[in-house]
């Protein structure tokens, strides 16, 4: 990768089994509600909390745009975005490495009466075509997932080779290296030891500590990652700084921490656009020039 930032080789040596075990222990967003898991109130509260904290997701996903279209979601987790694609009228193939996450996602689809619009597949996305028959999709979507795989480039090459046509849109979110969160981890968890920062960021990248793999990218690196797999980025943005006091947030109370408690919304939005944790990239298959 360019821009002076190298990927951590330890991540590439990690096993998929370690990654699967990590997400099976605690699927993403599984504690977003105090209601009994699997109930309608639980799923409603999970969705409300997720989009309250990350309001840029619906803007990025553009759920209504995919009505009547085929969507391949890489890393559906417990299915919050999946349900919204299906509600909007898309036919969704939803893939995840974690069997526990998929169990909850399947229950969710049944609760909302959307099971007929969604096919769930447990799969290692680095070998996606071995689990999902190659086909054309109008949208391939992956939010906050491929950076947790040892070889994200393998996932993108699978998508490009087996699941995209000339009109396919790719939308992915990966973590942003030059972010407020990375700076905070450098000071609070790494003790300023920048030479250990990649490892420490991975450990503290999620609500459950100890994530075995977390790649982060600068804007330029994100574009290069997609370009090397045969995609051309058409839109990019940086979003999301988590502004809440964690001890209050886990009790479902939203108290802003310093300095965000005094920061005007316009200033906070500007800071997010520069130092956000989410690098959101929209791309299309690159056009290969024909030999003259």
N, C-alpha and C positions, 0 to 999 in steps of 0.2 A: 504494500500500500504506500501511497505517497504522502506528501505534506508533513514528513518527518515523524509520523506516528506509526509504530510497528504493532502488529497483532501479537498477542501473547501466545507463544508456542505451546504453553501448558494447556491452553483451551483446546487446541487442536489434537492434543493427546488424550483428552477426556473421552470416556466411553458414553455412547448413547444410553446405556443402561443406567449410568449415574444421573444423567439428565432426566430420564423417565422417572426414576425413583424420587428425585427431588420434587417434581411436579405432582406425583401421586401422593406424596406426603401432605402437600397443601396446594391444591389447585389455585390458580390466580383468581383473586376477588371472592374466594369462597366464604370469607368472613365479612362480606359487605352487608350482612343483615343479621339481626338477632333472632329472626323468626325461624321456625323449624325448617331445615334444609329440605328442598323438594316440594314445598308448598307454593301456591301462587303468590302469597304475600312475601315469601322469601325471595322469589325471583323478581317480583316487582321492586322490592327494596334494593336488591343487588343492582338492577338496572338504573334506578334513580340515583343511587350513590355514585356509581361509575361515571355517569354522564354529568353529574354535578361537579365532580372533581376533575374530569377530563372532557369539558364541553366541546373541545375541538374534534372529537372522534366523529360525531354525526356529520360535521362539515366536511371532514376528510373522506369519509366512507361514501357520502352522497347516496344513502340507501334507496331513495325513490328513483334515482337514475337507472337502477338495474331491474326495474319491473319488467317481467317477461324475458329476462336474460339469464344466462348461466353463470353462476359465481362459484369459484373454487376458493375456499378459505383455508389457508395454511396456519394451523394453530388456533383452533376455535375456542379452546379452553372450555368454560362452562356455558358458553354459547350466547353471550349478551349481544354481540354484533350479529351473530348468526340469525337470531330471532328477528332482528330488524331487517335484514336482507329478505328473509322469508315473508315477513309481514308486508313488505313493499311489493311482493309479487315475484321475487327471483326464485329460481330453482338452484338450490345450494348443495354443493358437496363440501362437507366440513370435516377437516382432517386434524387429528391431534395425536401426540405421542402418548399422552396420559390416559389410561383406561378409566381412572377415577373421574377425571374431568368429563370424559365422554359420557359416562353413566349419568352424571348430573345434566349434561346438555340434552341427552335423549329424553330424560324425565321432563325437562323444561319444554321441549318441543311438544310432548304429549299434553302437558298442562295447558299450553296455549293453542292446541289444535293445529300445529304446524308440521307435524311429523311427515305428512305426505309431500312436503316441499323440500325436505332436507334428507340427504344421505350422509350418515356419519361413518367415518373410517378411522380406525386406529392404525397409525402408520408413522414410520420414520421418514420425514420429508426429504432427507438426503437421498433416499431411494424411492421417491414417490411413485414413479411409474411401475414399480413392482407391486404396489398396493391399489393404485387407481388406474384404470385403463386410460391410456393417452387419448385425449380429446380436446376439442377447441372450447375455450371458455371466454366469455365476454369480459369478465373481470377476474383477476387473481388478486386476492386480498390477504395481507398478513400484517397484523398489528402487534408489534412488540414480541415477536416470536423468533425469527430466524437468527437473531443475535445470540440466542441461547443454545444454538446448535454448534457443535465443534467446527463444522465446515459450512458456513452460510452460503458460500459460493456454489457448493454442490446442489443446494436447494434451488438456487436461482437458475442454474444450468438445466436442472430437471424441468423446471417450469418452462424455460425457453424452448427446450428440445421437444417436449411432449404435450404441453398444455396451452400453448399460445399460438394464435394466428396473427396475421398482419394488423388486425383491428383490436386485438386484445389490449386491455388496460391493466397495468400492474400498479397496485398501491401497497406500499409497505411502510411500516414504521420501524426504525432501529434507533438505538440509543445514541445520543449526541455527546461526543467527547468534550467539546468546549462548552460545558453547561454549568449552571449553578450547582447542580447536584454533585458533579464530579469535584468541583471546588470545595463544596462542603465536606465531602468524604475525605478529601486530601487533608483538611484541617482537623476534622473531628475523629476520624477513624485511622488514617494513615500517619497521623502525627507529623505531617509535612514530608514524610519519606516518599518523595515522588517516584523513586525507582521501584517501589512496591505498589504503585497506584493501580495498575491494571488488575492485579490480584485482589486488592482490597475493594475496588469498585465492584468486581464480580460478587464478592462475598456480601456486599451491602446494597446490591442493586434492587433487591425485592423485599417485600414485607417479611418474608421468612429468610433469615440469613443463611449463608452457605451455598448460594447458587454456584454450581460447578463451572458454568460457562456464561460469560457476558462479554461479548465483543461490543466496542463502542467505536463510533466513526465521526470524523469531521465531515463537513458538508462535501468537501472535495473527495474524500474517501468513499462516501456514500454513492456519489455519482460514478466513481471508478469501479466500485463493486458491481453496480448494475451494468456498466458499460462492458466489463469483462465477461459478463454472462450474455451479452447481446441485446441489452436494453438501452434506450436513450431516455434520459430524464426530461420530462416536459414541465414539471412543477416541483418545487421543493419549498418546505417551510420548517421552521423550528418552533415548537410549541411546548407548553406545560412546565411550570414550576410549581411544586407542591408547597402551598403556603401555610399549612395548618400545623398546630402543635400536636405532635404524634400521640402523646399521652391522652389528650382530649379526643382526638380523632378516633382512636380505637374504642372510645366510649360513645361514639356516634354524636359527638359534639364538635362544631366547626369553629374553632378559635384560631385566629391568625397569629402566627409567630412574628417576632421581630426579624427584619424590618418591614414585613409585609402588612403589619397591622396599621401602619400609618401611611402606607404608600397609596397614592391616588390610582384608580383603576387604569387610567391611560398610561401612567408610568409603569405599572406592573405588566400591562400588555406589551409595552415596548421592550421591557426586560425579558419577557418570555420569548419574544421573537428573536432575540439575540442569544440568550443563554438557556433556552428551554432544553429539557431532557429528551424530548421526542423529535427526532428528525424524520419528517414525513415526506416521502418521495412518491411521485406519480410518474410512470414511465410507459413507453410503448416499445415493441420490438424495433430494434434499429434496422434501418433500411440498408441492405448490403448492395453496393454498386455492382452492376453487371460488368463482366469483363468486356473491354472494347474490342 
